[in-house]
């Protein structure tokens, strides 16, 4: 529940982007790939849809989704792609299961966020990316160390962030798998279980969140073509 509460702004930003399409559909099939059910719960409560499915996989890097071709109107891929060594498989699977002109919605941290630009220029590792599994446990980073993690066993296949993207690189990746990006925006996370975010930093982050290329995270909406 803490994960959801700390990310509520991101979920609302994502919902605002897809409301126009969802409002035109009567009973769509929606798959939330690799999600935790938060986004589907929000959509279900707002629209009353019934055919929303949380799609789990033991390894999105290597295993195809157990879903029929051309079966979905919407696919959500929220905070997933940054965990994958092989993003091509999951994007090809999303394209396979989407109907013609179906919608893919992806969210992910932004490699080119305003704070990552400062960190990289000054020689530090980007935020929202993990150096190693061991350092993920210990919380140690080269700047702004996190709280150590206890009682959790990380799987290196999907529990750490191994890739970060910019808007441009995601557009290239989407085009490769026959998606046309139709809308983008940035998101912010105003609270964190790992760091104390003071009022001033929150306001700065929200200001830069108005500019997609500089925002803390990215939301992209694309059509299957």
N, C-alpha and C positions, 0 to 999 in steps of 0.2 A: 504493500500500500504506500510505503514511503516513496518508492520509485515513481508511482503515479502522481503523488502530491507534489513532488519536486519537479515534475515535468508537465504540469497541467497547462501552462502557457503554450507549450509545443503542441499538445493535442488540440487545443482550441484553434491555434493557427492553422493546423492541418485541416481541421473540420471546416473552417471558414473558406478554405480554398476549394473544397469539393462540394459544398452545399449546392451550388448551381446545377451540377450534374445529377446529384442525388435527388434533388427536388423534382427532376423530370422523369424519374424512374418509379414504377409502381412496386415491384418486388424483385430487386436485383439480387444476383448472387455475388457476394463479396468475400474474398479470401484475405485474411490477415496472416501473411507468411512470416513465421518466426516471431510473431507478436505475443503479448501476454494477455490479450483480451481487453485491454483498456480502450483501444480505439473502437473496436467493434461494440463495446458496451455503450460508448458515447453515441455512436451512430444509431444503435438500436433504440436507445432512449429518446432520441430526437425525432426519428422517422418511423419507428415501429416496425422496421424490417425484420423478417424472420430468418432469411437465408444468409446469415453471416457466420463464417467459419474461421476458427483459429487453426492455422495449419502449422503443425510441428514437424520437425525432421531431425533425425539423429545427426545428420551432417549435410548442410546445404552446399558444402564445397564439392561433394562427390555423388550425392544421391538425388535422383529425380523425384519430383513431387508426385504423390499418389493421387493425381487429379486428372480429370478428363480434359481432352483438347477442347478449346473454344467453349468452356463452360462458365466463365466468369465475366461479369460486367465490370467489376472493380477488383484490383489487387492492391493491397497495402503492403509496403515493404519499409516499415518504420524502425529506424535504428538497428538495421540488420547488416547492410552492405559493408559497413566499416569493420565488421567481424570476420569477413570472408577473404580467404586467400584466393579463391576462385570465384569472382563475381559473375563471370560469364555464364556459369551453369544456372544460377538462380534467375538471371535476367532472361536467358533463353527459355527457362521454364515458365516464367511469368508471361512471356510472349506467347508461348504455346497454349496456356490455359485461358488466356484472354480472348474474348470475342473480337471480331473486327470492330475497330474504333472504341474498344474497351479502354478503361482508364487505369494506369499505373500511378500510384502515389508513393513517393520515396522521401524519407527524411534521413538525414545523416549530419554529423558534425562537419563544420566547414574548415578545411585545411587553411584557407586564406582569410580566416576571421581576423578582425582588427588586432586581437591580442596575440594570435599566432604569428602575424607579420612582425610584431615587435619582438617576440620570443626568438624567432628564427634569425632575424637580423642581429640580435645580441648573442647568438650562439647557443640558445637553449632549445630543448626538445618541445615539439608542439603539445599543447593541452589536448585532451580527448584522444590521445594515442598512447599506447602502452609500450614501454621499452622491453619488458620481458614479463613472463608469468611470475617469477620470483619477486621482482620489484613491484608487481601489482599487489602481491600479498603484503609486502612490507610497507607499501605506500610511498616508497622513496622515488623521487624524481630529481632531476637536476635543478628544478626550481619549484616552489610551492608544493612540497610533498603532501600527499594525502594521508588520511588516517589509515593505519594498518587494518587489514581485513582479517577477521577471525571467524572460524566456524563455517567457512565456505571453501569448497573444493573447485578450483577453476579447471575447466577443460580448455586447453589451448586451441581447440578447433573452433570454438565459438564464444568464449567468455572474455576475450581480450580484443582490443581494437588493433587491427593489423594494417589497415589502409584508411587514409583520409582523402577526401575529394574536394575539388572546387566545382563551381557551376559549369565552367567550360569543360572540364574533364568528364563530368557526368553527361553533358550533352553529347560529347563524342562517343561515350560508352553506350548511351541510349540509341544513338543513330545506328551503331553497329548491329544492335539487336532489333532494329525496325520499330523503334519508338520515336515519336515526334514530341518534343517538349513544347507544351502549350502555355505553361505558367510556372513561375518561380517566385519564391519569397524567402525571407530569413525568419528564423525563430530565436527566441532567447529562453534560457532557463534561469529563473530568478532566484532559485534556492538550490543548495547542494548539500548532500549528506557528507561530502568530503571536505568542503571549504566553507568558511564563514564569509558571506558576500555582504559587504556593508552597503549602505544606502547610496553613497556616491558611486561606487563601482557598478551597482545595479543600474543607476541612471545612465552612466556612460555606456554600459552594455546595451541598454534599451535604445539609446540614441543610434548607435551603430547598427542595431538590429533593423533599422528602417532601410538599410542599404544591403541588398541581398549578398553582394560579393564580399561584404565586410562582416556580415552577421555571424553570431555564434554557431548557428546551425542552418541547414538548408532544407527547404521543402520544394520538391519538383513534382509537377503533374504532367504526365505524358499520355499520348494516345497510341494504341497499337495500330500500325499502318501496314 
